[in-house]
Amino acid sequence: MTALGELEQDALTEIFNIGVGIAADAIYQMTGEHVPLSVPVVELTSQARAKQEFLEREQRPLCVVSQLYQGEFETEAVLMFPQEKHMHLVRMMVGNDLADAELPDLAQDAMAELGNIILNAVISNLASSLSMRLEGTLPAVTLIEANAVFQRRAGSASAHEESAPVLTLMIDFELGKQRIGGYLAFLLDNASSQLLLQHLSRYLGDALPH
């Protein structure tokens, strides 16, 4: 599996930061909440290494929003938050008029909507920047244990291998006085990983001065 070079990593970080910026604006338009988002770390690695690094940081149960995207390549986008923090996000999405006791009934739909906003903004900007076509399914929301991270993808057999590639992003949220760390992973097979890198190489070629 090919790791990202410095130029590739910088380019993807910029592309993803623009994407989450678009998502932050969409969240503000919907909720009236200013939610600064940033992507400080982007890495292309193996599922085994990504899982190891993730578990070194996070052991709490997770709220997971996932969508499958297909087109010029296929990826499952998996957006994760600590389960104990996700009700703050639900409250942001539904507003302050509802009682706390009503939030659990709305949690699934609220998290699906939040995930849909973030994932579609990130993927749409990636596809637009790299001149690709990608279309997504409806979001699915689940609660999982941290050690089950990445054990979700169906499809290509290679995607189940620990050596299969995964493109990972850390996402920092600032929600009022709450600082909520999110984690976004794009699970790939080897063919999809190579196609992504080919598009990125062409993008960098076009972006560099001649």
Backbone bond lengths (Angstrom), bond angles and torsions (degrees), N, CA, C in turn:
res aa  C-N    CA-C-N  psi(-1)  N-CA   C-N-CA  omega(-1)  CA-C   N-CA-C  phi
1 M - - - 1.460 - - 1.521 109.39 -
2 T 1.314 117.50 135.96 1.451 122.86 -177.33 1.529 110.60 -86.55
3 A 1.335 117.05 125.88 1.452 120.87 176.02 1.523 109.88 -78.28
4 L 1.309 116.12 163.74 1.459 120.77 177.98 1.522 109.99 -77.07
5 G 1.345 116.31 134.94 1.446 120.39 169.77 1.523 110.22 -78.41
6 E 1.323 116.85 172.88 1.463 120.43 -176.25 1.524 111.49 -61.72
7 L 1.339 117.42 -44.12 1.460 120.55 179.81 1.531 110.96 -64.67
8 E 1.340 116.17 -41.34 1.467 120.17 179.79 1.521 110.52 -64.59
9 Q 1.332 116.60 -43.25 1.459 120.01 -179.71 1.528 110.96 -64.64
10 D 1.334 116.70 -43.15 1.474 119.77 178.51 1.527 110.90 -62.93
11 A 1.339 116.61 -40.66 1.463 120.05 -178.83 1.525 111.11 -65.46
12 L 1.343 116.72 -44.82 1.467 119.38 179.76 1.523 111.14 -66.62
13 T 1.332 117.05 -38.87 1.466 119.49 177.92 1.526 110.49 -60.06
14 E 1.338 116.86 -43.45 1.467 120.66 178.21 1.528 111.10 -64.08
15 I 1.341 116.70 -44.77 1.464 120.60 179.84 1.526 110.64 -61.02
16 F 1.339 116.76 -44.86 1.456 119.66 -177.79 1.525 111.70 -71.32
17 N 1.326 117.97 -34.40 1.462 119.51 176.36 1.527 111.13 -64.10
18 I 1.325 117.44 -38.38 1.464 120.18 174.98 1.525 109.81 -63.12
19 G 1.340 116.46 -42.59 1.458 120.68 179.60 1.514 113.04 -60.95
20 V 1.333 117.35 -45.71 1.468 118.81 -179.65 1.526 110.29 -72.60
21 G 1.337 117.43 -26.42 1.460 119.36 173.13 1.523 111.51 -64.32
22 I 1.331 116.31 -41.05 1.470 120.93 175.24 1.528 109.83 -62.07
23 A 1.343 116.21 -41.59 1.467 120.53 178.33 1.524 110.71 -62.78
24 A 1.331 117.38 -42.97 1.464 120.83 -179.67 1.526 110.72 -61.10
25 D 1.337 116.60 -40.09 1.463 120.09 178.74 1.528 110.49 -65.84
26 A 1.352 116.38 -40.05 1.464 119.61 178.82 1.527 111.14 -65.54
27 I 1.333 117.05 -38.59 1.468 120.70 177.20 1.529 110.06 -63.60
28 Y 1.347 116.55 -41.18 1.462 119.91 178.65 1.522 111.01 -63.28
29 Q 1.339 116.58 -43.10 1.465 120.03 179.82 1.524 111.12 -61.75
30 M 1.341 116.74 -32.63 1.468 120.58 -177.84 1.524 112.45 -83.92
31 T 1.336 117.06 -39.49 1.467 120.34 -168.92 1.525 114.07 -113.10
32 G 1.341 117.43 -16.27 1.455 119.82 -173.50 1.514 113.18 77.23
33 E 1.338 117.63 4.29 1.462 122.41 179.73 1.525 109.95 -95.91
34 H 1.339 115.61 127.16 1.460 119.56 170.29 1.525 107.97 -79.35
35 V 1.322 116.82 116.63 1.460 121.52 -177.45 1.526 108.40 -122.97
36 P 1.339 117.03 89.55 1.463 118.14 177.51 1.530 110.74 -60.19
37 L 1.325 115.54 130.34 1.460 121.85 178.48 1.522 108.15 -125.13
38 S 1.302 116.18 144.17 1.458 119.61 174.55 1.519 109.34 -148.28
39 V 1.327 116.02 156.80 1.462 122.67 178.71 1.531 107.39 -119.32
40 P 1.324 117.89 92.14 1.463 118.85 -176.91 1.519 114.91 -78.79
41 V 1.326 118.11 -22.73 1.468 120.98 -173.99 1.529 109.92 -135.54
42 V 1.332 116.82 127.53 1.462 123.43 172.21 1.515 107.48 -126.21
43 E 1.333 116.84 134.30 1.464 119.54 -177.80 1.524 109.98 -146.83
44 L 1.321 116.37 138.06 1.463 122.20 170.22 1.516 107.09 -105.04
45 T 1.317 116.49 116.51 1.451 120.74 -173.51 1.520 109.05 -146.26
46 S 1.332 117.51 -170.06 1.461 121.21 176.98 1.529 109.47 -91.72
47 Q 1.333 115.78 158.54 1.456 119.08 178.10 1.518 111.12 -60.93
48 A 1.337 117.67 -37.79 1.460 120.68 -179.17 1.526 110.93 -63.53
49 R 1.346 116.38 -46.38 1.460 118.99 -179.35 1.522 111.20 -69.07
50 A 1.334 116.81 -40.35 1.458 119.98 178.76 1.524 110.89 -60.47
51 K 1.321 116.16 -41.73 1.465 119.76 179.19 1.519 110.45 -64.83
52 Q 1.335 117.27 -43.95 1.460 120.79 179.54 1.526 111.10 -60.00
53 E 1.332 116.15 -46.63 1.463 119.99 -179.66 1.522 111.38 -65.91
54 F 1.342 116.43 -37.52 1.456 119.98 178.97 1.527 110.77 -63.75
55 L 1.342 117.05 -45.46 1.461 120.67 -176.95 1.524 112.32 -69.54
56 E 1.334 116.96 -21.58 1.465 119.19 174.01 1.522 111.32 -68.99
57 R 1.334 116.98 -24.46 1.462 122.18 -179.23 1.517 112.78 -99.61
58 E 1.324 117.11 -32.47 1.463 120.53 -167.28 1.524 111.23 -137.92
59 Q 1.338 116.55 123.25 1.458 121.99 176.93 1.528 112.24 -119.14
60 R 1.327 116.82 -6.44 1.458 120.11 -176.37 1.532 111.31 -76.50
61 P 1.335 117.70 153.48 1.472 119.87 172.63 1.522 110.42 -56.19
62 L 1.335 116.01 152.71 1.450 121.65 -171.84 1.526 111.82 -120.39
63 C 1.316 115.46 147.09 1.457 122.33 164.62 1.524 106.61 -98.16
64 V 1.325 116.42 123.71 1.462 122.08 -171.19 1.527 109.81 -119.98
65 V 1.326 116.03 130.79 1.461 121.97 171.15 1.523 107.27 -115.91
66 S 1.325 116.84 125.28 1.462 119.69 -176.92 1.523 110.70 -130.15
67 Q 1.332 114.54 147.21 1.458 122.29 175.28 1.522 108.82 -141.48
68 L 1.320 116.23 140.97 1.461 121.51 175.88 1.520 108.66 -95.78
69 Y 1.332 116.82 129.83 1.454 123.12 178.50 1.521 109.16 -116.33
70 Q 1.327 114.95 132.76 1.462 120.91 -179.30 1.517 109.75 -132.42
71 G 1.317 115.23 151.67 1.458 121.87 179.14 1.505 107.94 166.06
72 E 1.333 116.93 -116.08 1.456 119.61 178.82 1.523 111.65 -72.05
73 F 1.301 117.21 -22.66 1.459 121.36 164.60 1.521 107.48 -148.03
74 E 1.313 117.32 177.33 1.457 121.71 -175.83 1.515 109.60 -121.92
75 T 1.323 116.29 136.74 1.454 120.88 176.03 1.519 109.66 -149.45
76 E 1.306 115.74 147.67 1.463 120.38 168.69 1.516 107.45 -101.94
77 A 1.320 116.61 119.74 1.457 122.30 176.86 1.518 108.30 -89.73
78 V 1.326 116.79 126.59 1.457 122.54 -175.39 1.529 108.35 -124.71
79 L 1.324 116.63 111.94 1.457 123.60 -179.11 1.523 108.50 -104.94
80 M 1.346 116.40 126.63 1.459 120.31 -172.21 1.525 111.47 -127.71
81 F 1.330 115.24 140.60 1.460 123.15 172.90 1.528 108.52 -133.06
82 P 1.336 118.05 151.54 1.470 118.78 171.60 1.526 110.03 -58.80
83 Q 1.323 116.24 132.15 1.469 120.46 -176.69 1.524 111.31 -58.22
84 E 1.325 117.23 -36.70 1.465 119.96 -176.51 1.528 112.26 -68.95
85 K 1.338 116.73 -16.74 1.460 120.51 -179.95 1.524 112.90 -99.24
86 H 1.341 117.47 -12.70 1.458 117.24 -167.02 1.523 113.04 -70.82
87 M 1.345 118.41 -20.84 1.461 119.65 177.77 1.528 111.80 -67.85
88 H 1.329 117.44 -25.91 1.467 119.15 173.45 1.524 110.00 -64.49
89 L 1.328 115.76 -37.55 1.460 120.01 177.88 1.527 111.03 -70.34
90 V 1.336 115.91 -38.65 1.469 119.75 176.96 1.529 110.15 -60.89
91 R 1.343 116.44 -44.84 1.463 120.41 179.07 1.526 110.48 -60.15
92 M 1.320 116.88 -41.22 1.460 120.13 178.46 1.521 110.46 -59.93
93 M 1.332 116.92 -41.68 1.460 120.69 -175.03 1.523 112.76 -73.39
94 V 1.357 118.23 -33.46 1.479 120.41 -173.97 1.520 112.79 -98.37
95 G 1.346 117.81 -12.28 1.456 120.22 179.16 1.514 112.41 90.82
96 N 1.327 115.62 -177.68 1.469 121.42 -172.36 1.519 114.03 -100.48
97 D 1.326 117.60 2.41 1.464 119.18 -175.26 1.518 112.72 -78.71
98 L 1.318 117.49 -22.17 1.462 120.49 -176.52 1.516 111.28 -90.12
99 A 1.339 115.33 147.99 1.461 120.80 176.61 1.527 110.19 -71.93
100 D 1.329 116.02 154.17 1.463 120.17 179.78 1.527 111.71 -56.88
101 A 1.336 116.55 -34.18 1.464 120.19 -177.79 1.526 112.43 -65.01
102 E 1.329 116.90 -21.42 1.467 120.68 -179.48 1.530 113.11 -86.24
103 L 1.325 117.27 -14.17 1.462 120.20 -173.69 1.529 114.16 -63.48
104 P 1.351 118.67 -42.11 1.471 116.99 -178.14 1.521 114.19 -57.58
105 D 1.336 116.84 -32.63 1.468 119.47 -179.91 1.529 112.09 -69.05
106 L 1.322 116.67 -22.05 1.460 121.14 -177.62 1.519 113.03 -104.42
107 A 1.337 116.35 -3.39 1.464 120.57 -171.15 1.530 112.26 -60.54
108 Q 1.330 116.46 -44.97 1.466 119.86 -176.02 1.535 110.96 -61.37
109 D 1.327 116.34 -49.13 1.464 119.98 -178.79 1.525 111.42 -66.34
110 A 1.339 117.03 -39.10 1.462 120.11 -178.52 1.526 111.05 -66.45
111 M 1.332 116.76 -42.94 1.460 119.61 179.61 1.528 111.03 -69.66
112 A 1.335 117.31 -34.65 1.465 120.17 176.30 1.525 110.05 -63.07
113 E 1.334 116.79 -41.15 1.461 120.57 179.48 1.531 110.99 -66.88
114 L 1.332 116.80 -43.38 1.466 120.29 178.85 1.528 110.18 -63.04
115 G 1.332 116.09 -45.97 1.461 119.41 178.71 1.508 112.11 -61.86
116 N 1.324 116.44 -40.43 1.463 120.70 179.66 1.529 110.77 -62.14
117 I 1.331 117.16 -41.48 1.467 121.01 179.02 1.523 110.37 -62.80
118 I 1.330 116.63 -49.48 1.467 120.57 -175.13 1.520 110.96 -69.21
119 L 1.331 116.85 -48.57 1.460 119.77 -176.16 1.527 111.49 -65.25
120 N 1.324 116.89 -43.91 1.464 118.49 -178.79 1.526 111.77 -67.54
121 A 1.333 117.74 -36.15 1.466 119.86 177.53 1.522 110.33 -64.76
122 V 1.325 116.43 -44.31 1.465 120.64 -178.38 1.526 110.71 -67.38
123 I 1.326 116.49 -47.54 1.461 120.22 -177.97 1.532 111.03 -68.01
124 S 1.330 117.05 -41.00 1.464 119.74 -179.11 1.517 110.88 -62.34
125 N 1.332 117.09 -42.00 1.460 118.90 179.59 1.527 111.22 -70.11
126 L 1.334 117.16 -36.53 1.462 120.32 175.64 1.523 110.27 -61.42
127 A 1.345 116.51 -48.66 1.457 120.91 -178.34 1.530 111.04 -63.39
128 S 1.335 116.71 -42.07 1.456 120.23 179.65 1.527 111.31 -65.44
129 S 1.329 116.59 -43.79 1.460 120.80 -177.96 1.517 111.83 -64.34
130 L 1.348 116.06 -39.88 1.458 120.52 -175.42 1.529 112.78 -98.26
131 S 1.348 116.54 9.76 1.472 121.95 177.63 1.522 111.70 55.46
132 M 1.336 115.19 53.33 1.466 122.09 179.04 1.523 109.14 -120.84
133 R 1.306 115.00 162.49 1.466 121.41 173.79 1.524 108.51 -114.74
134 L 1.332 116.03 121.87 1.459 121.43 178.01 1.520 109.08 -138.99
135 E 1.326 116.36 135.63 1.466 121.67 177.42 1.517 108.79 -127.00
136 G 1.342 115.66 140.18 1.451 120.50 -173.67 1.513 114.03 -110.18
137 T 1.322 114.67 157.48 1.454 122.58 172.77 1.534 109.03 -83.46
138 L 1.319 116.05 176.51 1.460 120.45 173.40 1.522 109.18 -69.30
139 P 1.346 117.96 149.48 1.462 119.91 -178.75 1.520 111.92 -72.34
140 A 1.323 115.53 146.80 1.466 122.85 174.03 1.521 108.13 -116.43
141 V 1.333 117.60 136.42 1.460 122.77 -178.30 1.522 109.25 -115.48
142 T 1.333 116.25 127.93 1.461 120.83 178.46 1.522 109.12 -139.73
143 L 1.325 115.32 160.43 1.459 122.51 172.41 1.526 107.47 -110.64
144 I 1.331 117.28 128.19 1.459 120.89 -177.22 1.520 109.64 -136.27
145 E 1.326 115.70 162.77 1.453 120.78 170.05 1.523 109.35 -78.05
146 A 1.314 116.30 151.40 1.465 119.94 -175.61 1.523 112.47 -59.27
147 N 1.341 117.14 -34.47 1.474 118.65 -176.86 1.522 112.81 -74.65
148 A 1.339 117.33 -4.15 1.462 120.67 176.34 1.525 111.87 -96.08
149 V 1.323 117.27 6.07 1.450 121.08 -178.49 1.525 110.32 -60.46
150 F 1.322 116.56 138.56 1.466 126.42 179.82 1.525 113.55 75.81
151 Q 1.322 119.73 -5.19 1.459 120.44 179.98 1.525 109.57 -92.24
152 R 1.343 115.38 54.36 1.456 118.94 -170.27 1.511 113.71 -130.40
153 R 1.317 116.68 -20.62 1.463 119.64 -167.71 1.521 112.53 -79.03
154 A 1.321 116.39 132.91 1.466 122.28 172.28 1.523 107.87 -102.32
155 G 1.334 116.19 169.67 1.457 118.50 176.98 1.505 111.11 112.31
156 S 1.322 116.51 -127.42 1.458 122.00 -175.24 1.521 111.41 -56.69
157 A 1.325 115.86 133.69 1.464 119.89 -179.87 1.515 111.33 -60.49
158 S 1.339 117.00 -33.88 1.462 119.34 -177.51 1.522 112.02 -65.43
159 A 1.337 115.70 -22.19 1.454 118.34 -178.88 1.518 111.73 -69.53
160 H 1.333 117.76 -16.81 1.460 120.89 178.95 1.523 111.60 -87.83
161 E 1.318 118.24 -10.42 1.443 120.83 -177.88 1.524 110.12 -77.28
162 E 1.335 115.50 145.71 1.455 118.97 -179.23 1.521 111.74 -64.16
163 S 1.333 116.62 -22.59 1.461 119.73 180.00 1.520 113.10 -85.53
164 A 1.338 117.57 -6.08 1.465 120.40 -179.25 1.523 109.97 -61.57
165 P 1.342 118.06 144.05 1.465 120.63 -175.11 1.520 113.15 -74.87
166 V 1.315 114.59 151.48 1.461 121.58 173.98 1.521 107.32 -144.86
167 L 1.322 115.69 132.63 1.455 122.57 177.03 1.520 107.02 -98.27
168 T 1.336 116.99 117.12 1.458 120.73 -172.70 1.519 111.53 -113.81
169 L 1.345 115.18 145.27 1.459 122.79 177.64 1.520 108.49 -132.68
170 M 1.290 117.23 132.46 1.455 121.05 164.63 1.525 107.47 -86.17
171 I 1.317 117.43 139.11 1.466 121.36 177.20 1.521 108.30 -126.59
172 D 1.319 117.40 123.55 1.463 121.74 176.39 1.519 109.96 -96.36
173 F 1.348 115.66 127.40 1.458 122.57 175.14 1.522 108.36 -108.89
174 E 1.304 116.23 142.12 1.455 120.15 167.72 1.517 107.15 -121.85
175 L 1.312 115.78 109.42 1.461 121.63 -174.39 1.526 108.02 -118.00
176 G 1.354 116.02 94.76 1.441 119.33 -174.84 1.524 109.10 59.23
177 K 1.323 116.29 -126.59 1.469 120.69 176.96 1.517 111.64 -86.85
178 Q 1.327 116.48 -3.35 1.456 121.23 -179.93 1.523 110.12 -89.68
179 R 1.299 117.11 129.43 1.460 121.57 171.79 1.519 106.71 -107.32
180 I 1.323 116.78 113.49 1.459 121.56 -173.17 1.517 108.52 -117.54
181 G 1.299 116.43 117.90 1.453 120.96 178.57 1.518 110.54 -86.59
182 G 1.310 116.83 125.74 1.453 121.86 174.40 1.515 110.15 -107.21
183 Y 1.298 115.45 167.16 1.465 120.90 -178.45 1.515 107.49 -143.20
184 L 1.312 116.77 127.51 1.458 121.70 -177.58 1.516 109.16 -123.01
185 A 1.314 116.23 127.96 1.460 121.09 179.56 1.516 109.50 -127.73
186 F 1.324 115.45 139.32 1.456 121.94 172.60 1.520 107.55 -108.24
187 L 1.327 116.81 108.23 1.452 121.10 179.78 1.515 109.15 -83.00
188 L 1.322 115.59 128.93 1.458 122.23 -172.69 1.521 109.92 -128.19
189 D 1.328 115.55 162.97 1.463 118.85 162.78 1.528 106.41 -101.87
190 N 1.329 116.69 174.19 1.461 119.64 -174.42 1.529 112.04 -61.87
191 A 1.334 116.61 -39.89 1.466 119.78 -179.31 1.530 110.71 -63.67
192 S 1.335 116.99 -43.55 1.466 120.20 -179.65 1.524 110.92 -66.26
193 S 1.338 116.64 -37.23 1.454 120.56 177.68 1.525 110.97 -61.16
194 Q 1.326 116.84 -44.23 1.459 120.41 -179.80 1.529 111.56 -66.67
195 L 1.334 117.40 -37.76 1.465 120.17 177.71 1.526 110.79 -64.88
196 L 1.327 116.68 -40.83 1.462 119.99 177.22 1.524 110.76 -60.09
197 L 1.330 116.46 -44.86 1.461 120.23 -179.27 1.531 111.43 -66.11
198 Q 1.335 117.39 -35.32 1.471 120.13 177.46 1.527 110.77 -64.27
199 H 1.342 116.65 -44.15 1.467 119.79 177.64 1.524 110.63 -63.86
200 L 1.326 116.55 -39.46 1.461 120.36 180.00 1.525 110.48 -65.83
201 S 1.328 117.05 -38.73 1.463 121.00 178.31 1.522 110.60 -62.60
202 R 1.345 117.02 -42.86 1.462 120.20 177.74 1.530 110.86 -64.59
203 Y 1.324 116.69 -39.72 1.460 121.67 177.98 1.523 110.38 -60.20
204 L 1.323 116.71 -45.56 1.454 120.50 -179.74 1.530 110.99 -66.57
205 G 1.318 116.51 -36.93 1.457 119.92 176.85 1.506 112.47 -62.34
206 D 1.349 115.33 -39.37 1.459 119.38 178.32 1.524 111.69 -72.64
207 A 1.353 116.02 -32.11 1.456 120.07 -175.54 1.517 112.86 -78.75
208 L 1.344 117.42 -26.99 1.458 120.19 -177.67 1.521 110.39 -73.10
209 P 1.330 116.97 143.06 1.478 119.87 178.97 1.525 110.72 -66.26
210 H 1.295 116.68 142.51 1.471 122.45 -179.04 1.527 109.74 -98.72
